[in-house]
Amino acid sequence: MDVVVVGSVNADLVVRVGRRPAPGETVMGSDLDTFPGGKGANQAVAAARLGADVALLARTGTDQYGARLVEGLAAEGVGVEHVMETEGASGVALITVDAEGDNSIIVSPGANARLTPADVTAVGDLVSGAAVVSLMLEIPLDTVTAAARAARRAVLNASPPRELPGELLALADPLVVNEHEAAFLLGAASADAVSEPAGMARALLALGPRSVVITLGADGAVVAEPPTAGPPGFVDAAAGAPDPAGVPEAAPGGVAAHGDGAPGRQEGAVVTVVPSPVVDVVDTTGAGDAFTGALAWRLALGDTLPEAAGFAAKVGAAAVRREGAQSSYPRGEEL
């Protein structure tokens, strides 16, 4: 098994608007569209479309969405034998997409909140046998931690952001966040001190994860690894090959506000800048999940982290060119 995803399954309810409303304001939107989603399901589909052997451990509800969501996952080639039905509502995401393609999301967890550490233990051989286990924070934190403990390699997408225990951070390889999530984990004071992405990546590495990826949207990503990872450089998103050109120096990072930091880990950290292809953006919904699913698969195949991130940047860029989350994800032949 290449990748096991332990995570969420949602129905995405999407409305397009000219602009997002201010507090207390009402704006008119488009007709309501319903798409399959959830960060766990999204990452599993992204990996499966690229050719990965992938299984999902998750829970759905007994409402009008649950069975349809599971059928859709199976049709995409995701192993759904361990997607369990739970009495009550499925997870739902309420999404608005503005004229620039940027989104705002509110998640009602539903059955996702009832995925437990016992569920992970029940399929321990599946989780421990996968080359990579992909995790996110739309399920209970103790379940995420249990899966990370069992994993050979845990990719942790710390979204939606919340405070993380030191044990979980120490198991993340890599910790994957966007700039907003990075700022949350660092705390306001530290984030202000290291507002440049490479500096933020170094500061996050000081919190204790084994490696870090910060996604930057149209600007690609930044990878930070311990000094043993090799020379810093620049990765061509098309070729995935490092260039020995150095990365500009960033300001030193601050001490973590949301974990037990080890600022000395920043010294000598290997930081690699990964560019993104330039594309016309239609809808950014699920693009981060496309990136993470692709990243997990390429790591499972044996790519270095910068190489995997270079490939993932291509996949994320392809995803924003179409509407929806899973429906926008490219297949291997499209890249």
BAMAR-647752 format. One line per field, with one value per atom (N, C-alpha, C): x, y, z. Coordinates in pm, whole numbers, plus 50000, padded with zeros to 5 digits. Layout:
BEGIN
u <- [X/...];
v <- [Y/...];
w <- [Z/...];
END
This chain:
BEGIN
u <- [50085/50000/50088/50065/50144/50105/49976/49929/49802/49796/49671/49638/49518/49471/49378/49406/49318/49261/49131/49081/48933/48897/48758/48697/48564/48484/48370/48356/48251/48175/48055/47984/48015/48069/48101/47981/47923/47812/47868/47869/47946/47855/47879/47812/47918/47906/47997/47937/48022/47977/48071/48017/48102/48207/48166/48257/48196/48283/48235/48174/48066/48000/48080/48065/48120/48029/48074/47988/47855/47745/47612/47555/47630/47588/47538/47440/47390/47425/47477/47504/47437/47405/47346/47456/47426/47524/47465/47541/47499/47406/47361/47292/47388/47332/47412/47459/47590/47647/47693/47679/47724/47832/47947/48060/48107/48169/48234/48359/48382/48498/48539/48599/48663/48811/48895/49038/49091/49039/49085/49047/48919/48873/48944/48963/49032/49173/49247/49385/49391/49296/49292/49263/49167/49133/49249/49312/49426/49534/49565/49669/49623/49498/49447/49446/49407/49403/49542/49644/49780/49837/49767/49812/49848/49826/49864/49769/49823/49744/49711/49585/49550/49422/49420/49301/49268/49140/49092/49028/49068/49002/48924/48790/48706/48568/48483/48343/48252/48140/48036/47905/47806/47678/47575/47456/47344/47248/47291/47205/47211/47160/47152/47288/47393/47525/47612/47599/47696/47724/47620/47640/47692/47643/47689/47838/47883/48023/48112/48070/48149/48150/48036/48030/48124/48128/48216/48362/48399/48538/48577/48490/48519/48535/48452/48461/48593/48654/48783/48901/48874/48982/49039/48971/49014/48960/49042/48996/48906/48779/48680/48634/48705/48665/48662/48737/48746/48682/48590/48505/48377/48355/48247/48128/48009/47887/47854/47821/47788/47650/47567/47434/47442/47364/47361/47414/47455/47495/47636/47657/47791/47855/47985/48052/48007/47995/47954/48045/48086/48163/48081/48064/47992/48097/48097/48207/48154/48216/48191/48318/48300/48412/48388/48486/48467/48513/48503/48531/48676/48768/48909/48941/48841/48864/48906/48917/48953/48830/48852/48738/48743/48625/48611/48528/48567/48507/48470/48349/48307/48276/48333/48315/48231/48124/48047/48093/48162/48232/48143/48024/47937/48007/47998/48055/48206/48273/48418/48462/48380/48415/48408/48356/48342/48439/48541/48650/48746/48772/48840/48975/49059/49183/49157/49043/49010/48991/48939/48924/49061/49158/49295/49353/49337/49391/49331/49203/49134/49193/49257/49321/49470/49529/49670/49764/49740/49828/49821/49702/49687/49767/49752/49819/49970/50017/50161/50226/50146/50201/50214/50152/50160/50294/50342/50466/50452/50334/50306/50163/50142/50009/49987/49878/49846/49738/49761/49674/49640/49524/49484/49402/49353/49294/49143/49073/48927/48867/48953/48910/48969/48926/48976/49128/49187/49332/49392/49323/49378/49379/49287/49287/49404/49429/49544/49673/49686/49807/49825/49716/49723/49770/49719/49761/49907/49949/50089/50183/50145/50229/50247/50140/50143/50211/50229/50276/50426/50467/50609/50657/50575/50603/50470/50458/50333/50348/50265/50252/50136/50164/50062/50029/49911/49859/49782/49843/49788/49680/49570/49459/49328/49227/49227/49323/49386/49492/49438/49515/49489/49621/49625/49746/49774/49901/49940/50031/50009/50100/50237/50339/50475/50497/50429/50445/50402/50291/50241/50334/50379/50472/50598/50647/50771/50756/50634/50609/50584/50566/50531/50653/50642/50754/50703/50655/50668/50539/50554/50442/50410/50285/50245/50143/50173/50084/50091/49987/49998/50048/50059/50116/50031/49898/49811/49826/49832/49847/49985/50086/50220/50221/50157/50152/50081/49974/49903/49994/50063/50147/50264/50315/50427/50383/50258/50213/50239/50159/50162/50300/50363/50491/50599/50607/50710/50685/50557/50524/50560/50536/50573/50723/50799/50945/51003/50929/50980/50874/50830/50722/50764/50893/50941/50929/50877/50845/50960/51081/51193/51220/51208/51226/51117/50993/50884/50907/50957/50984/51091/51196/51300/51243/51160/51102/51009/50933/50846/50930/51040/51126/51176/51194/51239/51135/51009/50906/50919/50990/51011/50973/50900/50871/50999/50993/51111/51143/51042/51059/50935/50942/50834/50815/50689/50655/50553/50582/50485/50440/50310/50256/50227/50255/50246/50155/50061/49970/50045/50021/50084/50236/50289/50433/50500/50425/50486/50490/50608/50623/50766/50784/50917/50930/51042/51070/51184/51169/51277/51303/51432/51474/51595/51624/51745/51871/51984/52106/52150/52117/52161/52091/51987/51908/51984/52090/52164/52168/52227/52243/52113/52097/51977/51980/51865/51863/51727/51711/51591/51544/51416/51364/51278/51307/51224/51098/50981/50856/50828/50885/50863/50954/51080/51176/51196/51175/51194/51341/51432/51574/51627/51708/51760/51863/51865/51965/52048/52180/52261/52250/52178/52164/52107/52162/52121/51988/51935/51811/51843/51774/51802/51787/51875/51870/51744/51687/51570/51609/51527/51549/51537/51614/51604/51464/51419/51285/51275/51151/51126/51098/51082/51049/50902/50870/50733/50640/50520/50419/50319/50318/50219/50284/50405/50470/50604/50672/50802/50907/50947/51039/51181/51262/51405/51474/51489/51536/51667/51753/51880/51864/51750/51729/51725/51701/51696/51834/51939/52073/52113/52147/52190/52078/51952/51840/51853/51818/51823/51689/51688/51566/51569/51461/51452/51326/51340/51228/51175/51045/50981/50882/50904/50811/50688/50587/50464/50449/50395/50363/50263/50273/50180/50055/49937/49811/49705/49594/49478/49392/49370/49299/49149/49078/48932/48875/48931/48877/48987/49021/49129/49082/48951/48898/48968/49025/49087/49225/49281/49413/49521/49510/49606/49601/49480/49467/49525/49509/49572/49723/49778/49922/49963/49891/49930/49916/49806/49789/49900/49937/50046/50179/50201/50324/50337/50229/50234/50268/50206/50231/50376/50429/50567/50667/50637/50723/50717/50598/50582/50665/50682/50761/50911/50950/51092/51153/51074/51127/51182/51281/51320/51206/51208/51101/51097/51209/51201/51150/51190/51140/50989/50942/50799/50721/50776/50708/50704/50808/50807/50697/50681/50572/50437/50424/50297/50257/50355/50323/50258/50302/50239/50095/50071/49937/49846/49893/49813/49778/49874/49848/49745/49751/49652/49512/49503/49372/49298/49369/49300/49244/49269/49221/49077/49020/48883/48806/48673/48588/48585/48556/48539/48671/48661/48780/48819/48763/48802/48784/48678/48652/48759/48838/48942/49077/49091/49223/49269/49394/49443/49479/49475/49531/49673/49749/49890/49918/49836/49859/49830/49764/49733/49847/49946/50054/50166];
v <- [49880/50000/50125/50215/50338/50434/50466/50571/50527/50544/50534/50674/50720/50850/50823/50885/50878/51017/51034/51170/51183/51295/51339/51317/51302/51296/51395/51488/51591/51603/51658/51712/51861/51908/52051/52122/52218/52298/52434/52461/52574/52678/52804/52918/53015/53060/53161/53299/53395/53531/53631/53750/53855/53898/53905/53932/53872/53838/53779/53888/53857/53960/54002/54129/54179/54132/54138/54098/54173/54100/54160/54191/54162/54195/54070/54088/53982/54013/53915/53932/53817/53839/53737/53651/53522/53430/53348/53253/53164/53056/52969/52848/52764/52687/52601/52477/52451/52328/52238/52109/52011/51924/51918/51841/51747/51634/51554/51625/51617/51685/51626/51711/51667/51648/51698/51695/51553/51458/51320/51262/51276/51224/51294/51424/51498/51446/51429/51383/51242/51157/51021/51021/51101/51108/51167/51272/51332/51229/51148/51046/50936/50892/50785/50825/50949/50993/50994/51010/51012/50871/50772/50635/50565/50627/50567/50455/50356/50255/50315/50357/50437/50385/50385/50347/50460/50469/50574/50512/50561/50528/50651/50638/50754/50709/50806/50780/50877/50824/50906/50882/50968/50957/50877/50870/50797/50892/51016/51115/51098/51199/51189/51194/51232/51245/51121/51048/50946/50842/50771/50664/50717/50834/50893/50928/50975/51011/50888/50779/50655/50599/50600/50552/50631/50762/50846/50815/50790/50756/50625/50526/50397/50411/50495/50516/50580/50655/50720/50626/50503/50410/50410/50478/50480/50356/50290/50177/50226/50183/50234/50126/50016/49908/49951/50057/50103/50240/50276/50394/50343/50382/50325/50420/50362/50441/50464/50589/50630/50695/50658/50716/50868/50940/51086/51152/51275/51359/51328/51338/51337/51474/51480/51610/51695/51825/51919/52042/52092/52216/52319/52436/52548/52641/52653/52721/52835/52951/53061/53085/53105/53131/53266/53357/53492/53501/53621/53640/53610/53618/53589/53441/53362/53220/53185/53284/53257/53213/53128/53072/53099/53089/53087/52963/52891/52761/52750/52701/52661/52512/52435/52290/52248/52172/52104/51958/51909/51780/51658/51659/51542/51415/51311/51180/51183/51281/51289/51299/51363/51382/51252/51145/51018/50911/50955/50865/50859/50740/50728/50659/50671/50592/50442/50396/50253/50212/50303/50273/50253/50333/50318/50185/50153/50027/49906/49915/49802/49770/49868/49844/49875/49834/49866/49817/49696/49643/49727/49776/49860/49989/50052/50181/50163/50065/50047/49991/49929/49871/49967/50083/50181/50252/50286/50361/50499/50561/50694/50695/50758/50784/50934/50976/51118/51155/51264/51304/51452/51489/51629/51648/51770/51802/51824/51761/51763/51644/51566/51456/51480/51406/51431/51419/51505/51513/51383/51317/51194/51083/51089/50994/51020/51146/51184/51134/51157/51116/50965/50891/50745/50695/50755/50715/50750/50867/50907/50813/50769/50674/50544/50498/50370/50378/50499/50515/50496/50442/50441/50581/50658/50800/50873/50977/51052/51189/51215/51349/51416/51524/51592/51727/51739/51866/51931/52027/52086/52188/52139/52222/52148/52219/52355/52367/52483/52493/52485/52421/52417/52391/52412/52383/52234/52198/52059/52014/51892/51839/51812/51822/51801/51664/51561/51426/51420/51483/51478/51556/51672/51749/51668/51596/51520/51405/51361/51252/51299/51430/51484/51488/51426/51421/51413/51531/51663/51712/51825/51911/51999/51995/52072/52178/52304/52415/52522/52607/52728/52841/52961/53071/53107/53103/53137/53035/52907/52800/52807/52842/52858/52969/53081/53193/53153/53075/53029/52944/52848/52758/52831/52933/53008/53107/53150/53254/53391/53488/53620/53684/53683/53753/53690/53557/53490/53503/53494/53505/53643/53748/53882/53895/53824/53834/53761/53664/53585/53577/53692/53697/53644/53635/53581/53429/53365/53222/53132/53155/53069/53077/53198/53214/53144/53151/53081/52931/52878/52735/52694/52774/52743/52745/52846/52857/52740/52697/52580/52455/52440/52324/52321/52439/52447/52398/52387/52335/52185/52116/51974/51878/51919/51822/51780/51664/51612/51691/51752/51837/51923/52026/52124/52160/52173/52231/52341/52462/52571/52595/52578/52606/52755/52809/52954/52990/52903/52933/52949/53060/53083/53094/53117/53128/52994/52885/52754/52708/52673/52620/52640/52627/52629/52503/52434/52312/52338/52293/52303/52164/52127/51997/52016/51918/51926/51929/51970/51987/51863/51743/51620/51597/51678/51654/51687/51771/51805/51955/52002/52145/52214/52341/52415/52445/52475/52505/52543/52528/52566/52445/52410/52295/52341/52292/52321/52237/52303/52228/52138/52168/52083/51960/51981/51871/51803/51879/51822/51809/51870/51855/51976/51956/52069/52147/52275/52364/52412/52413/52450/52596/52678/52818/52830/52915/52926/52997/52986/53052/53179/53292/53415/53394/53458/53448/53512/53449/53502/53547/53632/53675/53557/53555/53443/53432/53310/53286/53309/53323/53342/53210/53216/53098/53065/52938/52895/52936/52981/53017/52904/52804/52697/52559/52554/52425/52444/52334/52340/52357/52480/52507/52471/52451/52429/52517/52650/52745/52706/52628/52589/52505/52439/52356/52439/52570/52655/52672/52662/52686/52574/52611/52513/52438/52475/52408/52419/52312/52311/52362/52477/52539/52538/52485/52475/52546/52632/52704/52624/52600/52523/52614/52650/52738/52663/52739/52681/52727/52640/52685/52801/52891/53004/52959/52975/52932/53038/53030/53114/53048/53119/53061/53073/52960/52957/52936/52841/52805/52737/52794/52738/52630/52600/52501/52366/52313/52181/52177/52290/52288/52241/52282/52236/52086/52029/51883/51811/51870/51813/51808/51917/51925/51815/51804/51709/51565/51534/51398/51359/51453/51426/51412/51497/51492/51356/51310/51181/51068/51069/50962/50961/51078/51083/51045/51080/51035/50883/50827/50681/50612/50679/50622/50639/50718/50733/50865/50962/51095/51161/51247/51335/51434/51499/51594/51710/51772/51877/51826/51706/51651/51628/51571/51547/51677/51779/51909/51974/51956/52010/51949/51816/51749/51795/51804/51844/51985/52075/52211/52210/52121/52108/52061/51965/51912/52019/52091/52198/52306/52342/52443/52396/52267/52214/52216/52193/52184/52317/52429/52559/52606/52534/52576/52532/52451/52402/52421/52419/52435/52309/52329/52216/52170/52070/52012/51887/51772/51646/51650/51715/51721/51797/51876/51956/51886/51772/51712/51645/51666/51609/51461/51394/51259/51271/51165/51170/51215/51169/51203/51350/51422/51563/51656/51604/51689/51703];
w <- [50000/50000/50000/49902/49897/50010/50015/50105/50175/50306/50381/50433/50405/50455/50573/50686/50803/50818/50785/50784/50756/50702/50693/50556/50556/50433/50451/50359/50368/50237/50248/50133/50128/50018/50001/49937/50008/49957/49919/49788/49734/49670/49705/49642/49594/49469/49415/49437/49476/49504/49436/49407/49352/49454/49579/49690/49815/49910/50034/50124/50195/50274/50396/50434/50560/50673/50799/50911/50910/50920/50922/50785/50679/50543/50470/50382/50297/50152/50080/49936/49862/49737/49654/49593/49579/49522/49409/49362/49253/49308/49218/49262/49348/49439/49526/49449/49455/49399/49512/49494/49593/49531/49599/49551/49663/49629/49732/49781/49912/49968/50101/50185/50308/50282/50372/50346/50329/50408/50393/50259/50223/50094/49979/49990/49884/49861/49970/49956/49899/49940/49887/49738/49693/49551/49471/49525/49454/49429/49531/49515/49420/49432/49347/49200/49171/49031/48968/49052/49000/48983/49038/49022/49151/49266/49393/49432/49502/49571/49708/49727/49844/49908/50042/50118/50215/50252/50340/50464/50581/50707/50750/50757/50782/50828/50861/50896/50820/50773/50712/50786/50760/50829/50752/50812/50750/50679/50656/50589/50438/50366/50220/50152/50225/50164/50179/50290/50327/50219/50175/50078/49945/49903/49777/49784/49898/49913/49902/49966/49961/49819/49751/49613/49523/49544/49463/49486/49611/49642/49576/49585/49522/49372/49310/49166/49126/49218/49191/49215/49262/49285/49425/49518/49658/49730/49809/49888/50001/50001/50096/50194/50202/50291/50437/50470/50608/50628/50538/50558/50623/50747/50829/50837/50844/50855/51002/51035/51172/51172/51266/51275/51289/51206/51214/51088/51104/50990/50943/50813/50757/50777/50757/50758/50641/50665/50561/50568/50451/50442/50366/50426/50364/50305/50172/50101/50016/50029/49937/49855/49725/49634/49569/49580/49526/49381/49325/49182/49146/49244/49220/49238/49277/49299/49440/49528/49667/49745/49847/49918/50068/50131/50276/50309/50416/50445/50592/50618/50752/50746/50839/50840/50959/50932/51035/51035/51139/51129/51118/51178/51168/51209/51126/51157/51171/51110/51122/51268/51351/51491/51570/51508/51578/51527/51454/51419/51538/51593/51721/51710/51814/51817/51807/51862/51851/51706/51624/51481/51416/51458/51406/51451/51579/51632/51559/51525/51459/51323/51258/51128/51137/51249/51274/51168/51114/51010/50883/50849/50731/50748/50863/50887/50892/50967/50983/50856/50769/50647/50532/50541/50432/50431/50314/50303/50367/50349/50405/50456/50571/50624/50620/50556/50542/50641/50717/50826/50816/50872/50878/51005/51030/51160/51155/51059/51057/51132/51199/51284/51423/51527/51662/51672/51753/51764/51820/51912/51966/51860/51765/51654/51560/51533/51450/51514/51644/51714/51712/51733/51729/51593/51486/51352/51326/51372/51353/51426/51545/51620/51543/51478/51408/51272/51219/51080/51067/50954/50919/50887/50814/50789/50787/50868/50879/50814/50714/50655/50727/50800/50880/50820/50762/50712/50827/50894/51016/50983/50929/50885/50911/50966/51018/51136/51155/51256/51398/51482/51626/51697/51826/51900/51895/51877/51858/51972/52022/52125/52067/52152/52107/52046/52101/52047/51901/51868/51731/51638/51680/51598/51569/51669/51653/51554/51529/51436/51293/51273/51141/51050/50933/50839/50695/50643/50700/50767/50836/50874/50754/50706/50587/50629/50602/50638/50531/50526/50446/50535/50480/50558/50679/50665/50778/50890/50853/50952/51017/50939/50995/51100/51067/51162/51291/51279/51398/51486/51427/51505/51570/51502/51557/51665/51660/51751/51689/51728/51663/51671/51787/51802/51716/51719/51641/51492/51453/51311/51257/51337/51294/51275/51359/51354/51234/51179/51067/50957/50910/50812/50676/50648/50520/50525/50418/50424/50466/50416/50454/50603/50659/50803/50882/50833/50899/50897/50784/50774/50874/50886/50985/51126/51155/51289/51320/51220/51241/51265/51194/51216/51360/51419/51557/51657/51614/51704/51724/51636/51657/51547/51440/51334/51264/51199/51131/51004/50945/50827/50814/50729/50715/50569/50527/50397/50421/50374/50375/50231/50206/50073/50060/49942/49920/49804/49768/49659/49528/49461/49331/49339/49460/49477/49508/49504/49521/49665/49714/49849/49896/50026/50087/50172/50159/50233/50331/50455/50553/50611/50615/50666/50755/50841/50924/50838/50894/50814/50740/50788/50722/50589/50558/50437/50309/50317/50195/50173/50063/50039/50005/50049/50010/49862/49808/49667/49615/49485/49412/49334/49347/49274/49158/49040/48923/48933/48940/48956/48837/48723/48606/48608/48648/48643/48777/48886/49019/49057/48981/49009/49083/49190/49264/49184/49204/49150/49269/49261/49375/49414/49340/49377/49517/49597/49736/49752/49872/49907/49982/49956/50029/50179/50254/50399/50455/50555/50623/50761/50819/50956/51049/51161/51255/51310/51334/51385/51533/51583/51725/51792/51922/52001/51983/51973/51948/52060/52022/52120/52142/52052/52058/52073/52122/52141/52209/52237/52299/52190/52165/52057/52093/51992/52008/51906/51939/51839/51773/51841/51783/51657/51638/51520/51393/51406/51288/51226/51309/51261/51165/51043/50945/50877/50904/50838/50687/50618/50472/50421/50355/50305/50153/50093/49948/49900/49801/49742/49623/49621/49514/49442/49317/49245/49198/49162/49106/48962/48874/48738/48743/48646/48638/48564/48629/48568/48595/48521/48546/48653/48764/48878/48859/48873/48869/49008/49083/49214/49294/49411/49492/49589/49590/49684/49666/49774/49770/49709/49670/49606/49703/49829/49928/49948/49940/49952/49831/49713/49594/49611/49663/49690/49788/49900/50004/49959/49887/49836/49740/49652/49558/49630/49730/49808/49877/49941/50011/49916/49797/49701/49655/49621/49572/49681/49806/49916/49929/49911/49918/49810/49696/49586/49606/49707/49736/49696/49650/49619/49745/49729/49838/49863/49978/50008/49908/49872/49770/49635/49595/49469/49476/49588/49604/49605/49670/49675/49538/49457/49322/49238/49249/49178/49231/49364/49426/49385/49365/49321/49183/49095/48963/48976/49066/49085/49144/49244/49304/49204/49117/49015/48914/48877/48784/48845/48976/49043/49045/49053/49064/48931/48824/48691/48666/48757/48741/48869/48859/48977/49061/49191/49281/49340/49427/49487/49410/49445/49380/49228/49183/49039/48962/49032/48966/48961/49029/49044/48914/48877/48750/48763/48650/48641/48588/48606/48572/48430/48336/48196/48163/48255/48232/48273/48342/48393/48291];
END
